[in-house]
Amino acid sequence: MTLPPLPDEAIVIGAAAADWRAAVRAAGAALTASGAAKPGYSDAMVRMIEEHGPYVVIAPGLALAHARPDDQVLDNGLAVVTLASPVSFGHPHNDPVSVVLGLAVESVGGHLESIADIANVFNDSTVIGALAAASTPDEVRSLMGVASTGEVA
């Protein structure tokens, strides 16, 4: 499995978020706008963090918000949200977060594969800062190594 496509609707640059919940909801709204999830998926992502803590903050400045596959997921999807001002998720080492990725997957197996694919993007530690500074959807797609459709960039 490769990363899902990133249509313009799945990319939000310079989002205003008062706290981590608002940041995660912005990623959920982008997944909804792209057709990957229903609006309730945002609530599921927030609940996962409330129940399990800030485990989604996977690197300094980067959160990978997701929830279990369920009826709120319509298709595999990825969203990228950069924040106008970083927010704290309560992670002891990787706060504050300036980039929130939203991930929706239809199956548990796809969930693990997608996370591995995303982790590969961030093997280069400069990608997070470059994403945070990106000013266009094309720049975000280039950094993520994906296209706006199902094609590999």
Backbone hydrogen bonds, N-H to C=O, Kabsch-Sander energy under -0.5 kcal/mol:
donor,donor_aa,acceptor,acceptor_aa,energy
6,L,147,A,-2.8
10,A,7,P,-2.1
11,I,8,D,-1.8
12,V,80,V,-2.6
15,A,82,T,-3.1
17,A,15,A,-0.6
20,W,88,S,-0.6
23,A,19,D,-1.9
24,V,20,W,-2.7
25,R,21,R,-2.6
26,A,22,A,-1.8
27,A,23,A,-1.6
28,G,24,V,-2.4
29,A,25,R,-2.7
30,A,26,A,-1.9
31,L,27,A,-2.1
32,T,28,G,-2.3
33,A,29,A,-2.8
34,S,30,A,-1.7
35,G,32,T,-1.3
36,A,31,L,-2.1
37,A,31,L,-1.1
38,K,72,Q,-3.2
41,Y,38,K,-2.1
42,S,39,P,-1.3
43,D,39,P,-0.6
44,A,40,G,-1.7
45,M,41,Y,-2.3
46,V,42,S,-2.2
47,R,43,D,-2.6
48,M,44,A,-2.0
49,I,45,M,-1.5
50,E,46,V,-2.5
51,E,47,R,-2.6
52,H,48,M,-2.4
53,G,49,I,-2.2
55,Y,53,G,-1.1
57,V,54,P,-1.9
58,I,56,V,-1.4
58,I,62,L,-0.8
59,A,62,L,-1.3
61,G,94,N,-2.6
62,L,59,A,-2.5
63,A,99,V,-2.4
64,L,56,V,-3.1
65,A,63,A,-0.6
65,A,101,L,-2.7
67,A,103,L,-0.6
73,V,70,D,-1.9
74,L,36,A,-2.7
74,L,72,Q,-0.6
75,D,36,A,-2.1
77,G,104,A,-3.2
78,L,5,P,-0.6
79,A,102,G,-2.5
80,V,10,A,-2.5
81,V,100,V,-2.7
82,T,12,V,-2.8
83,L,98,S,-2.6
84,A,15,A,-3.1
85,S,15,A,-0.5
87,V,97,V,-2.1
95,D,91,H,-0.7
97,V,87,V,-3.5
98,S,61,G,-1.9
99,V,61,G,-2.0
100,V,81,V,-3.1
101,L,63,A,-3.3
101,L,99,V,-0.5
102,G,79,A,-2.4
103,L,65,A,-2.4
104,A,77,G,-2.8
111,H,107,S,-1.9
112,L,108,V,-1.8
113,E,109,G,-2.1
114,S,110,G,-2.8
115,I,111,H,-2.1
116,A,112,L,-2.0
117,D,113,E,-2.5
118,I,114,S,-2.6
119,A,115,I,-2.6
120,N,116,A,-1.7
121,V,117,D,-1.1
122,F,118,I,-1.2
123,N,120,N,-1.3
124,D,121,V,-0.8
125,S,123,N,-0.8
127,V,124,D,-1.9
130,A,126,T,-2.0
131,L,127,V,-2.9
132,A,128,I,-2.6
133,A,129,G,-1.5
134,A,130,A,-0.6
134,A,131,L,-1.2
140,V,136,T,-1.9
141,R,137,P,-2.8
142,S,138,D,-2.3
143,L,139,E,-2.2
144,M,140,V,-2.2
145,G,141,R,-1.3
146,V,141,R,-2.0
147,A,151,E,-0.9
153,A,145,G,-0.6
